[in-house]
Amino acid sequence: MAGAAEKLLGRGGPWRLVEEPTRGIDRGCVNDTFDLHDCTVGRSRTGHGFCRGGDSGGCQDRGVQLKPNYPVRTSRLVLRPLAAADVEELLADRGRPEVCRYLPFTPMTREVLQARLAGDMSRREIKQEGQALTLGVRAKDTARLLGDVVLFFHSREHRGGEIGYVFHPDAGGRGYASEACSALLALAFDELGLHRVTARLDSRNDASARLAARLGMRQEAHLVRNEMFKGEWSDEVVFAMLAEEWPNSPAHRTHQASQGS
Ligand SMILES: CC(C)(COP(=O)(O)OP(=O)(O)OC[C@H]1O[C@@H](n2cnc3c(N)ncnc32)[C@H](O)[C@@H]1OP(=O)(O)O)[C@@H](O)C(=O)NCCC(=O)NCCS
């Protein structure tokens, strides 16, 4: 859910969609798939949709790429890949029980974060389906780390992806997550060329549902007691936005406003 160019998007420059022939290690979908328990900052247990084999094309990733030109900038924020030096600031939010309440992991320790920062969390680009790009979100004025957003590229065949987001409680209530996720959706639709982007959340996570709705995502499903989540059956809510809905969405307007700032 969950969320991240010099003057962000829309001038055709900072990010690019590259189609190139499959080659070498990029051919196999088993490489670089994200860890379904740790990597998801949203509620996703997915990972479905890729590497199905057969004729689905799922393992024949031809190299769609998302290579943002960092840093990604919005009106008030700067988004860039996380690095080892971010560990203490990340610990301040991902280490808090109340932040992790509806996230698919327990509060993270310094050691867990260090390992993640040495691996998937510092990825700078998406090269194939099954990968996720996590971007740290900092305030332009103070340079403080406010949170992070993530974009999962689930399926090349279905052009499907998902967003996730985690912010420090002190950064709440000011629209930072909305602004960062708007930039992330611009990456997803305008640069990676996705057809549909989802956000999956616990039905009790009102703040997350309000955020998804504020972005202009449509609630498509309420799955009743469909998963055992931290020891109890819980409901999952699925929000989605299609590529054709993106240009008229509130998130797109937020993104456009960032371009003018
Ligand atoms: C989910 C989460 C990111 C939402 O944070 P948030 O602060 O509510 O979202 P935003 O930063 O977009 O701020 C929006 C709020 O600020 C207000 N706001 C103030 N200025 C604003 C502005 N310029 N633009 C938009 N909203 C603004 C909005 O009215 C809104 O308040 P409301 O929800 O009470 O109506 C946050 O609660 C979180 O990180 N939770 C823990 C991790 C988690 O559960 N992640 C989601 C997993 S599915």
The ligand as an SDF file (V2000), in Angstrom:
LIG
                    3D

 48 50  0  0  0  0  0  0  0  0999 V2000
   -1.7520    5.0010    5.6950 C   0  0  0  0  0  0  0  0  0  0  0  0
   -1.0170    6.2810    6.0050 C   0  0  0  0  0  0  0  0  0  0  0  0
    0.1740    6.4700    5.0760 C   0  0  0  0  0  0  0  0  0  0  0  0
   -2.0130    7.4470    5.8370 C   0  0  0  0  0  0  0  0  0  0  0  0
   -1.4040    8.6360    6.3250 O   0  0  0  0  0  0  0  0  0  0  0  0
   -2.2070   10.0130    6.3030 P   0  0  0  0  0  0  0  0  0  0  0  0
   -1.4140   10.9940    7.0780 O   0  0  0  0  0  0  0  0  0  0  0  0
   -3.6090    9.7910    6.7260 O   0  0  0  0  0  0  0  0  0  0  0  0
   -2.2520   10.3980    4.7570 O   0  0  0  0  0  0  0  0  0  0  0  0
   -1.7240   11.7470    4.0550 P   0  0  0  0  0  0  0  0  0  0  0  0
   -0.3130   12.0020    4.3880 O   0  0  0  0  0  0  0  0  0  0  0  0
   -2.0990   11.6570    2.6370 O   0  0  0  0  0  0  0  0  0  0  0  0
   -2.5840   12.8720    4.8040 O   0  0  0  0  0  0  0  0  0  0  0  0
   -3.9860   12.9410    4.5780 C   0  0  0  0  0  0  0  0  0  0  0  0
   -4.6760   13.5530    5.7610 C   0  0  0  0  0  0  0  0  0  0  0  0
   -4.1430   14.8490    5.9510 O   0  0  0  0  0  0  0  0  0  0  0  0
   -5.1250   15.8210    5.6250 C   0  0  0  0  0  0  0  0  0  0  0  0
   -4.4180   16.8200    4.8000 N   0  0  0  0  0  0  0  0  0  0  0  0
   -3.8910   17.9470    5.2930 C   0  0  0  0  0  0  0  0  0  0  0  0
   -3.2580   18.6240    4.3110 N   0  0  0  0  0  0  0  0  0  0  0  0
   -3.4040   17.9060    3.1730 C   0  0  0  0  0  0  0  0  0  0  0  0
   -2.9560   18.0990    1.8430 C   0  0  0  0  0  0  0  0  0  0  0  0
   -2.2220   19.1690    1.4700 N   0  0  0  0  0  0  0  0  0  0  0  0
   -3.2600   17.1500    0.9210 N   0  0  0  0  0  0  0  0  0  0  0  0
   -3.9790   16.0710    1.2690 C   0  0  0  0  0  0  0  0  0  0  0  0
   -4.4220   15.8420    2.5400 N   0  0  0  0  0  0  0  0  0  0  0  0
   -4.1330   16.7570    3.4950 C   0  0  0  0  0  0  0  0  0  0  0  0
   -6.2540   15.1050    4.9040 C   0  0  0  0  0  0  0  0  0  0  0  0
   -7.4920   15.6820    5.1560 O   0  0  0  0  0  0  0  0  0  0  0  0
   -6.1560   13.7360    5.5170 C   0  0  0  0  0  0  0  0  0  0  0  0
   -6.7510   13.6540    6.7540 O   0  0  0  0  0  0  0  0  0  0  0  0
   -7.9900   12.6240    6.9900 P   0  0  0  0  0  0  0  0  0  0  0  0
   -7.5760   11.2740    6.5170 O   0  0  0  0  0  0  0  0  0  0  0  0
   -8.2180   12.7150    8.4400 O   0  0  0  0  0  0  0  0  0  0  0  0
   -9.1060   13.1540    6.1630 O   0  0  0  0  0  0  0  0  0  0  0  0
   -0.5190    6.2630    7.4930 C   0  0  0  0  0  0  0  0  0  0  0  0
   -1.6220    6.1570    8.3250 O   0  0  0  0  0  0  0  0  0  0  0  0
    0.4400    5.1120    7.7860 C   0  0  0  0  0  0  0  0  0  0  0  0
    1.6090    5.1430    7.3960 O   0  0  0  0  0  0  0  0  0  0  0  0
   -0.0460    4.1000    8.5180 N   0  0  0  0  0  0  0  0  0  0  0  0
    0.8220    2.9900    8.9920 C   0  0  0  0  0  0  0  0  0  0  0  0
    1.2820    2.1030    7.8760 C   0  0  0  0  0  0  0  0  0  0  0  0
    0.1100    1.5410    7.1150 C   0  0  0  0  0  0  0  0  0  0  0  0
   -0.8570    1.0750    7.6860 O   0  0  0  0  0  0  0  0  0  0  0  0
    0.2250    1.5860    5.7800 N   0  0  0  0  0  0  0  0  0  0  0  0
   -0.8250    1.1250    4.8990 C   0  0  0  0  0  0  0  0  0  0  0  0
   -0.8430   -0.3340    4.8050 C   0  0  0  0  0  0  0  0  0  0  0  0
   -2.2000   -0.8620    3.8070 S   0  0  0  0  0  0  0  0  0  0  0  0
  1  2  1  0
  2  3  1  0
  2  4  1  0
  2 36  1  0
  4  5  1  0
  5  6  1  0
  6  7  2  0
  6  8  1  0
  6  9  1  0
  9 10  1  0
 10 11  2  0
 10 12  1  0
 10 13  1  0
 13 14  1  0
 14 15  1  0
 15 16  1  0
 15 30  1  0
 16 17  1  0
 17 18  1  0
 17 28  1  0
 18 19  1  0
 18 27  1  0
 19 20  2  0
 20 21  1  0
 21 22  1  0
 21 27  2  0
 22 23  1  0
 22 24  2  0
 24 25  1  0
 25 26  2  0
 26 27  1  0
 28 29  1  0
 28 30  1  0
 30 31  1  0
 31 32  1  0
 32 33  2  0
 32 34  1  0
 32 35  1  0
 36 37  1  0
 36 38  1  0
 38 39  2  0
 38 40  1  0
 40 41  1  0
 41 42  1  0
 42 43  1  0
 43 44  2  0
 43 45  1  0
 45 46  1  0
 46 47  1  0
 47 48  1  0
M  END
$$$$
